[in-house]
């Protein structure tokens, strides 16, 4: 197995040793393909099975690959109603690995990324999985973040307004061409920020392929993963992003036919209604939240191409073309807010 330059086995052994982990035999490290953001590795010794994550090798943007954030929220949620992998070790400043890095226990199960992955599930199993996703995000938003030690995790007040500024600023960093509609959408959103009714932990990237389904029950979530964009903020931003990911343009972002865009799942309105029914939550100015979610996803798509052109792609095919979806998301955002 060829060692990946982003995670060397000797460095990882030192990190695990420093965390008091008893490594048995040689470490085998293998890059898990298909990522568009942080590099994810499957790690084994003669006894244990882990997953390690670190930021891409280049083309980084501020706050987009925050391993410390991922570690802090995952550690806090262990034992809660939200299933997460057990945390094992962290290199917060990259002193050992060369970049911030986290190691968690491997969770057995299936990850549904593509239409082909989804094809093995029956319609009843797809429906059960959709219901489980809604229950899981509802459980996340119900967690008392003060009680689990995340009171200092961020500033929930004014979250939506800061998100507009964040993603507009990110656009200035990652844009590969001029697209005036991005500024137009950000300006329109800034003029109609709703009053935030409540605050919760938000995942910031919630969809089917950022979960692991139980191996024997595709209607059960075994773990929620990829917490690098987690924050304290307005939970409806989480719901809207989950719904906007249903847009067929998302397949261009991933570089393959994404399972989450399949019409076998409920449409965006259907998911939003399911969430409202489960939680009793008022979705508020739903058009605003859809506009913000489209802004975020459009900038993320552009950032993937920016990173690929900077030599920082995680190795998945087609990253340099992800920005082709940006215009579609920005246009959808403008339509949403009228």
MOLIN-V465855 format. One record per helix or strand of 2 or more residues. SS is the DSSP state (hx for helix, st for strand). FROM is the first residue (numbers start at 1). LEN is the number of residues. If there is no record, write none. Layout:
# MOLIN-V465855
ss->{SS/SS}
from->{FROM/FROM}
len->{LEN/LEN}
This chain:
# MOLIN-V465855
ss->{hx/st/st/st/hx/st/st/hx/hx/hx/hx/st/hx/st/st/st/hx/hx/hx/hx/hx/hx}
from->{9/28/39/49/67/87/101/115/123/159/180/200/208/211/217/231/235/250/259/268/286/319}
len->{10/4/6/6/11/5/5/5/20/16/11/3/3/4/8/3/10/5/3/12/24/19}
